[in-house]
Amino acid sequence: MYREVLRIARLFLGLFLYGAGVVLTIHANLGYSPWDVFHAGLGRHTGLSIGAANIVLSVAIVVAFLVMKEHVGFGTLCNMIAVGGVIDLLTRWGRIPVMEGFMSGVVMMFGGLFVIAAGSFFYIGAGYGSGPRDSLMVIMAKRTGKPVGFCRCCVEGTVLFLGWLLGGYAGIGTVLAALGVGLAVQTVFTLLRFDVGKVHQEPLRETWARFIAGCTITRENKRPKT
């Protein structure tokens, strides 16, 4: 049980850092990352905040997974709500400044990307399943037979174009985010000696079955011996 609590704590620490990193990239004021261009464009036409648009889109992706009978993890469901919630919470908190200069914006942009990378290390390492957008690229690769990198470019290029059409803020920071996030993730994972391929990502069914088995064992241990 103690190990499970640590895993859950790691998951939510990772999701918080991921959301915080997104806010930093937004407040760099150089242009949003591809997904956030779409979130901002969607919010512009619906009145939703970027965090709320993030949640709505995540829910839509997860529903699509369920329709396609793809595995969804506990971490996928938590990611669906928590990241958007953290984005809105920190934005409303108002303590993270919006950069006015180009160089300060670049520094905050890369700082945000490295915070996102650290968040990815924690929540992926928890082993409760990938986030909706990461899973979308993996599923696309599995169904089309194309490399994951190619699928990622296709997905992010599509959402960037749609977000730009909807009026989302794209700029030099969008390019920096698209190119820099891979570098940040690779650097953090290498420094922490983290091999993502060795982490088993539990589907929700497996997590639930393990939880029920643990509860049954606990009840048996507490039952008085005769």
Secondary structure, DSSP 8 states (H G I E B T S, - for coil): -HHHHHHHHHHHHHHHHHHHHHHHHHHT-S---HHHHHHHHHHHHH---HHHHHHHHHHHHHHHHHHTT----HHHHHHHHHHHHHHHHHHHH--S----SHHHHHHHHHHHHHHHHHHHHHHHHTTS---HHHHHHHHHHHHH---HHHHHHHHHHHHHHHHHHTT---SHHHHHHHHHHHHHHHHHHHHTT--GGGS----HHHHHHHHHHHHHHHHHHHS---
